[in-house]
Structure formats: C-alpha cells, structure tokens
Amino acid sequence: MRRLVIRTATIAGAIVVAACVYDAPVTPTGTIAAANASNSPSLQVTPGTAESGGRYLIVFKPSRTAGPAITDELRTGGGQLEGLYEQLGFAVVSGVTSDAAARLANANGVSSVEPDVEFAIEPMGDAQALEVGELGTQSATAPQGALLFARQWNMRAIRADAAWAGGFLGSPTVSVAILDTGIDYLWPDLNGRVDLTRSISLRPDEDARLQTWFGSLGRHPITDLNGHGTLVSSIVASNSGFFAGVTTRTRLFGVKVCIVFNTCSTAAILNGIVYAVDHGADVINMSLGGAFLKRAGPGFVSVINSVFNYANRRGTLIVVAAGNGAADIDHTGNVYFTYCNSPHVMCVSATGPTAAPTSSGPFTNPDAVAPYTNFGRSAISLAAPGGGVTTVNAFVSGPCSSTALSLNAAGTIILGPLCPLPVLFLLRGAGTSLSSPHVAGVAAALVAIVGPGNPSQIRAILQNSADDLGDPGTDPFYGKGRVNAARAVGVIP
C-alpha cells in the first residue's frame, strides 16, 4: 500500500498544514489475510525492537503469581519492573536481556514471556505558525466562538454546536485518559485542561529524549514530542481559543505509551490502561493500535482480554480507533486487531468530506466513508469525523505541540522542535486516530449527565442516538451510525 504525503502552501500567511494518509480504494472491500497482513500500514509491527528497551510482557500461570521470581531476576540481572498486576495475571519489565527473559520464562509461576510489540501510528507531518496576536479571546462557554471554528466541519457534522447551545459542555468531575504520545499541556487550547498529578510517562526511552531536548524547560514527562497526542486531546476537550473541542470542561490526563518515532508499545499500553482505570478515568481514548498473529503472541491476547474486562468491571469506557488499513476486521483469520477485537470497546471508523474548495468550506458530503478506514459489521461500533483524503481542506485541524520534534523520512530527529514557542503552530490530518476522540468527547459529556461507572449505559446511548447511515441498522462502515452529540445528550430527539 503506497504512502501518500500531502502538503499545502501557506494559507494567508497563517497556517501551513501537512499530514500523512494512506492511499486506499474509494470503497474499501475485501478480506485481509494473515499472509498479507504486513502490507497494511496498520499492521507494521516490530517485536523486540531496540526502542522497546528490552521490554517484555510476563504472563502468569492461572491462579499463580511470579512476583518473587521477577524481583529476584531483576535484582541479579538488572532491569526495571514497569508494572505488576497479580490479579490480572501479568507483569511488564524493561531493560532485560534476552538471556534474562529466557530465565524468567522458566521461573516459578510464569506461563510465557512475550517480547514487546511496537505498533506504528500515523506521523502528523509539518506545521505552520499562527501569530500569537491572532489568538483572540478564549471562551469556555461558547466553543463555536473559537477563532478557527469555521474550519471545523467535524464538530458541525456530529452536531456538537447544538449540544453546546443546549448547555452541555462537559464537567471537570469527568476524566478522560489519553493513551498516546503525550499532551502539550501549555498550548492555549489545552492549558488548564490537563491534570498533571495523574499524567504519567510509561516510556523511559522518551523521558531521556525529553531531557536531552527540553530539560532546561522543566517540562512534565507527559509533554508531547510527537504531536499526535496533542491534536487528539484537543478534540476531546479544548478551551476553544483556536479550535473547539467536543467539550470545554472535561478533565484530561495523559498516559504516554508512544514515542516521537511514531510507535507505541503494547506492553506499555496494557500497563497504561490499568494505570488509567486505577486513577479514576471515566473514559480512555486510544487513537492507536495495529495487529499481530494470534499464534505469535498468545500471551498478549489473554492479557489484553483480561485488562479490557478489568476496565469494564471498574466502570471505565474504552474508545479505540478502527485503524487506517482499509481492512475488513470481521474476517481476519489468525490476525488479532488491537484493539477493535478486544472486549467491551467502542471501535470507531472514519468519515470525511469528499470536497472542500477552501479551508472554511463548503464541505461536500462530510459523512462520506473515509477510504482508508478499517471496517466490519461486527467490529465497528460507530463512525466519526476523521478527515477526507481528496484535499487537506477536508482534514481535521488542531494544535501542534510546541515540543514536537522534526523527523526526516528515516525517522531521525533532524531539526529540533517542529513547532517551537513563543509562536503557536497548528496541524491538521486525517485518520481514525482523529475519529476516536470525537466519540470519547461525547462519552465524557454523557458521563457528566448519567454519572460515572456505567460504561454499558454510555455505550448504549451513544449507539442508539447515532445517525443511522449506510445500511439500515448496523453497517460495516458506520457501525450503528455516525455519532450525534446533540441527540446523545438529549438536545434533539
């Protein structure tokens, strides 16, 4: 599948935008097979890479714990314990040699030791500056007054503006955990929205880069060196200075599981889900994922199911991106799609306009199926705006992290900060990564209404209130429909 990089010229001297999307059929069809899984961009996996830092998932035998054996091995052989969850039957270790991993595999109470798997995410591309003086006045009560709201076809498509007009702006008592590359918590649209006391980095390799490039700034480890997590976060909740978020009052916290080089650690993600649940997340957004052969990582499948079941029992709703491989994830054979094949998730596909002559529209057919989106009648829960591919004017816009690092084609840091302060920068892109946070944002607004601890109820409301598109009922591309914020909160029937 050919990678297509789309760039634009300067727009009125204000914004340069770029994004990477993937060329795919206009109408995605067919069945992905294990034999060609590696050809899909959503399936780029690199087990046991150097970036994983010798990270392994240790799966325990049923009703057994391997805690003492792990502690003994780390004490003598070196390494770090990143997470130990006896009740869920697994642990995560890093900095461990292959010899030490082999010893752990034979330790008392251990069922298997699985090398970590790094999944690729979409690179966000370049950015262009917007003068600080153009910011205008932020408004936490009128999101539609955001400076660049005219570009936000995505918020209008899900009727978020009607929900805001009805007074549904979310609540600071509701928390959404963003498992991603981090969050630029000082960007004006996010400043004050992010709870740093609960935010955490689970990527020691990324923490070292942060110190190298920005150590003098005293940034929290959650700061975003990639840009992906910042754009995703701003869709869930925003102060609405530049761009409106689905909510303006929701509390965010970041769990860094991905790194600047566009990869995410499966072991860190599992660790991060448990962390987010245990630290009070009402909703978890996961704009990430990939796939692997079930037989290549049986331990991963059992632990993934255990972790997602744990989140559901504890009252946390998990919203995940469907992926950008144009794949039928209902017919995967021996391929396990993370995380749409996981229990209790809301798997979100992407929609986007087919045309937009200017950045402010008009936007033609914003509910068209995005040609890159994965699909499946059983797998897809809902659809939401992810951006079209015919023009960058049909992409989804948001802030660019001021600590995002520039990468060349080989993935090497080349220029330092992509969007340095004091000038503010914006990005826009396309992908199911941007669809998922629309649903997470509406879910957060619903938690503020019905109360915490009811993921099944929130899931049912979201699906029952969606706009039924495509085939009547459940559609392989739209699921139960495109999410409708105003109907979900009861503003419109």
Disulfide bonds with the S-S distance in Angstrom:
Cys258-Cys264 2.07
Cys340-Cys347 1.98
Cys400-Cys419 1.98
